[in-house]
Amino acid sequence: MTDFPLQGIRVVSLGQAVSAPFCTRQLADMGADVIKVERPNGGDFARDYDGALNGLSAYFAWLNRGKRSIVLDLKDDFDRTVCLKLIKRADVFVHNFSPGAIERLGFGYDPLSELNPRLIWCGISGYGADGPYRDKKAYDLLIQAEAGIISLTGTPDAPAKVGVSIADIAAGLYAYSSILAALFKRERTGAGEQIDISMLECLTEWMMPPIHVWQGTGQIPQRAGMRHNMIMPYGVFPCQGGAVNFAIQNDREWARFCDRVLQRPELAQDMRFVTNDVRVKHRVELERIIEDIFSTLAKADILKRLDEADIARSVVNDVVDVVNHPQLAARKRWTEVQSAYGPLQTLLPPHNLASIVPNMGDVPEPGQHTQQILDELED
């Protein structure tokens, strides 16, 4: 039997949708016993997002494998008592209810820490447990907008949201890492911890480079489509037969790019382009020069030149391309998990501890483990 890093750690999760389930799935992957508390009449509403996997929600399958599901009505006194018994025996409690709602149910930090002083209590919300925005509803699109991500994403003509739920994912990962830190602290002190994760704060942390640019220069980086708004040249450029995607990271690479790809070595010394800072300021002129040169070259020739100059490049893949990606296949990243809807192909999580194969458990049905968990409470 595999000795997982979090084996013996019990987690009670009042998580729904994405952020808290993503956090607790990481814990389950590393061997924690995650008890997912679901509401009656359908469970986690993410179960109804879609039916892409033979009737099973793609989101739910991704976020909830390896957990045990118990159905409890937290407004019912008996079921609340059951949940409190579970929490009393738990190491970690995670929720993404709104701050006021969790306290009204009696699951705020203060009463639960009195019940279980070693408990690590983690709440995920849109804006945090206090402040004027505390009670605002928060979904991924709304937080991407509030944090300024959308203002920097898309083309100069049209802003866009990121195509995956980055606010939820960021909050889930910060919650996960904070819980690991709190578990490590508890090993030394014996004391539990309160963790307050704000989706807004997670994404504004990621906004710090453009914020620092504005603080230092008074200039706000502008949307650049499939190019970079702070590094130049970096992104997708058209050519004969398609387009190429490449990235210049420093002035040494820029000089090689000018010499061996553009075959215009003098551009590396042009005062408009000699450093990244001035290249960004003169991006329109530089983009026009690159596009003019690339318009005369076949895609295969440009790719050959980029490789010979050791310039980083990639392909702009779609979903099918990613599923069939040779690197994922070579590293044996695909595996299978079970569900009531049949076996599912999924990726191993990227924890990649050399001695540990992650716990790839089944996707639970609503309340599948209710009786099993109730029986354990009698032990």
Secondary structure, 3 states (H helix, E strand, C coil): CCCCCCCCCEEEEECCCCHHHHHHHHHHHCCCEEEEEECCCCCCHHHHCCCCECCECHHHHHHHCCCEEEECCCCCHHHHHHHHHHHHCCCEEEECCCHHHHHHCCCCHHHHHHHCCCCEEEEEECCCCCCCCCCCCCCHHHHHHHCCCHHHCECCCCECCCCCCHHHHHHHHHHHHHHHHHHHHHHHHCCCEEEEEEHHHHHHHHCHHHHHHHHHHCCCCCCCCCECCCCCCEEEEEEECEEEEEECCCHHHHHHHHHHHCCCHHHHHCCCCCCHHHHHHCHHHHHHHHHHHHCCCEHHHHHHHHHHCCCEEECCCCHHHHHCCHHHHHCCCEEEECCCCCCEEEECCCCCCCCCCCCCCCCCCCCCCHHHHHHHHCC
